[in-house]
Amino acid sequence: MSQSVKPILPGAAIGVLGSGQLGRMFAIAARQMGYRVHTFSPESDTPTGQVADTEVVASYLDLDAVRRFAQQVQVVTFEFENVPAECVETAAQLVPVRPAGSVLHITQNRLREKTFLRDNGFPTTGFAAVRAADDIASAAAKIGLPAVMKTAGSGYDGKGQAKVRALDDCTQAFQRWDNQEMIFERLVDFALEFSVIVARTLDGQLCTWGPIQNRHENHILDLSLTPAQLTSASTAEAIEMTHAVAEKLQLVGVLCIEFFYSRDGKILINELAPRPHNSGHLTIDACRTSQFEQQVRAVCGLPLGSAEFFGAAAMANLLGELWEGGEPDWAAACANPAVKLHLYGKTAARPGRKMGHLTAVANTAERAADHVLAARQRLRLTSQ
């Protein structure tokens, strides 16, 4: 159906496809603004479902259930991008889906995403498709080794990817993921990784938070801090690039772009996420308008809020490993009054699973990082 410029006002119901922590924080922001929230996923007692008005438990491919869900809400958004196309198309027959299914189609497959970026003139690392074992040698010859092989679909937090140094490594990686379609990427010698998050409305209003520097451990985001250690020229270039991608996608909602900043001063786009992002969680406590409130505003057709930061900020993830010695001592994390604790309500802690995060605002990014890292270390000491 065609999208209307008429705003969807508080009191209306927003549907969320997916039910993880991103949906939870979105639902909290939406309910604070007076909206009702319905969540749809195959799981029950989920992070989103615990705070939503209605939790619908059904398969994404149960299209009758999707239709009933869409009939109860005024707009649909999503909190992760691996929603089947049939689900999104079915909901879109009844209610606006924002961002649109076309954005999902591009971003849920790494080959489509990189091809979209390359074809529209955006800088990425070199890449080639591997769809059969016979493609490996030609991809390695074109891109070079060492390199990174990633599954084209369903990859996040380092899942479905491996660094390869020789042709044998490539073959083993292809076989490890059942010979599914993969992308073969040139390894980037980067000085740092950072992200830029942007919101865009139906009428084209744009609002961007400043670059957020990211540090990963075992391919999972560990620490985010802002402002990033970038020159003013590089910051402006990254923001301009982010706006251009959002415009090209005709985004309605929130988009995160993950960047590499190479040692020779070049900015390359690594990945797109058409939703709020882990690195942007610090905006809840550090900004006038969080990424989640901004998503509510954008998908409902309201004017965007200010993305002004109150100060420098940092966020540290809390992974399931912290529970290995028993329930962490949350009082220890909260002993520093500058630190904010966010837990996601997940019922089972597993290694590598994101269970919550800590944030802090300070006069410098390094000081904010010291706050959250020290608080997390106290959790580690008390949970062992």
C-alpha positions, -999 to +999 in steps of 0.1 A: +000+000+000+012+036-005+027+054+025+009+084+038+025+116+051-002+118+078+015+112+111+006+082+132+000+098+166+005+086+202-022+062+212-018+041+180-002+006+180+032+000+165+041-035+153+076-049+158+089-079+138+114-095+161+116-096+199+152-091+211+168-063+231+166-038+203+128-043+202+127-040+240+145-006+240+123+005+211+091-005+230+102+014+261+108+045+240+074+041+222+054+035+254+071+065+270+057+086+241+022+071+245+022+044+218+011+008+223+035-019+211+028-053+196+057-077+190+058-108+167+083-136+168+085-174+173+096-170+209+077-162+241+087-143+272+111-123+251+130-091+259+105-072+238+075-092+249+082-085+285+076-047+280+052-047+250+014-045+253+009-076+232+033-105+224+023-126+194+041-160+192+041-175+157+064-184+129+074-156+105+062-178+078+027-182+093+013-157+070-022-159+084-008-149+118+012-121+102-021-108+086-039-109+120-009-091+136-008-064+109-046-058+113-041-048+149-014-021+143-011+011+124+026+007+113+051-021+113+089-018+119+115-044+127+144-049+152+165-073+131+169-076+094+166-114+089+129-114+086+117-135+057+106-115+027+072-132+026+065-120+062+073-084+053+053-085+020+023-098+037+023-072+064+029-044+038-004-054+021-022-042+051-001-015+068+030+006+061+063-012+068+091+011+077+119+007+066+105-009+034+110-044+023+133-032-004+157-020+022+155-054+040+161-072+007+194-054+002+208-055+037+200-091+047+224-104+021+261-093+022+266-098-015+235-077-024+246-051+001+282-048-011+270-048-048+244-020-040+272+001-024+297-005-051+272+002-079+262+035-063+298+047-059+303+041-022+337+029-011+340-007+001+367-033+004+372-055-027+350-085-028+339-114-050+311-140-049+317-176-040+287-197-050+305-230-058+338-245-049+351-237-084+347-199-076+373-200-048+405-200-068+393-171-091+381-151-060+414-156-043+433-145-075+411-114-078+410-103-042+442-118-028+451-136+004+448-133+034+411-125+031+378-129+049+351-153+038+315-146+051+282-163+045+261-140+023+231-143+046+222-146+083+255-135+097+260-112+128+284-109+157+311-127+138+289-157+130+294-172+095+328-157+088+365-168+089+398-153+081+415-174+053+452-174+045+455-202+019+433-219-006+429-249+017+414-225+044+390-212+018+378-247+009+374-256+045+354-225+052+331-231+023+325-267+034+320-256+071+290-236+061+275-263+038+286-248+005+262-219+008+267-187-010+296-166+004+314-133-001+351-132-004+365-099+010+399-083+010+413-080+045+414-043+056+443-030+076+423-005+096+433+019+123+399+018+139+363+008+134+335+032+139+298+036+132+274+064+122+237+061+129+211+082+110+174+086+111+153+096+081+116+105+079+092+099+051+096+135+039+134+132+039+143+149+072+177+135+083+194+135+117+227+119+125+247+112+157+284+118+156+307+089+148+310+062+175+343+043+178+340+006+183+362-021+197+354-058+191+365-089+210+360-123+192+340-105+165+315-092+191+312-055+200+329-050+233+332-012+238+318+018+221+329+054+228+323+088+213+336+112+201+356+089+178+393+095+172+387+110+137+397+142+121+370+168+115+374+162+078+369+124+082+339+130+104+323+152+079+330+127+051+315+098+070+283+118+079+279+129+043+284+093+031+258+081+056+232+107+045+238+097+009+233+060+016+201+067+035+188+088+006+197+062-020+179+036+000+149+059+006+151+049+042+123+056+066+135+047+100+170+043+115+202+030+098+236+022+111+266+021+089+297+004+102+329+019+088+366+010+086+391+039+089+422+025+072+458+033+082+462+054+051+433+076+060+406+061+038+370+055+049+354+023+038+318+010+044+318-024+061+282-032+067+247-017+069+220-023+095+186-008+088+176-005+125+191+007+158+225-007+165+244-020+195+269+008+192+241+034+196+229+021+229+248+049+246+225+074+230+198+065+256+217+081+284+240+105+265+217+123+240+186+144+239+170+119+216+180+082+217+182+061+185+151+042+197+130+073+202+142+085+169+131+052+153+096+058+168+095+093+155+107+083+120+083+054+114+054+073+128+059+104+107+068+127+135+095+153+133+129+140+145+144+150+178+178+165+186+208+141+185+229+165+206+252+147+231+253+158+267+290+149+268+314+123+258+301+087+263+309+051+264+292+017+265+304-017+275+286-049+266+277-075+292+280-110+277+268-143+291+303-153+303+297-129+333+271-154+347+295-184+347+303-179+384+267-172+394+245-141+393+267-110+389+268-084+417+248-056+402+253-034+432+290-035+424+284-022+389+261+006+402+286+016+429+299+044+406+269+068+403+281+078+368+274+043+355+240+032+341+229-004+340+207-019+313+197-055+313+176-072+286+155-097+306+169-128+288+162-160+307+194-179+298+230-167+298+253-182+272+289-174+262+288-146+236+251-138+242+244-101+248+227-099+282+229-061+288+252-031+288+267-004+309+269+033+299+286+064+313+288+101+303+319+121+312+340+150+300+361+128+277+355+095+259+384+079+276+371+088+310+336+075+302+353+043+290+372+040+322+339+042+341+322+014+323+352-009+320+359-006+357+323-013+366+323-044+344+356-056+359+339-054+394+312-076+380+337-101+368+355-101+402+322-106+421+308-133+398+338-156+401 
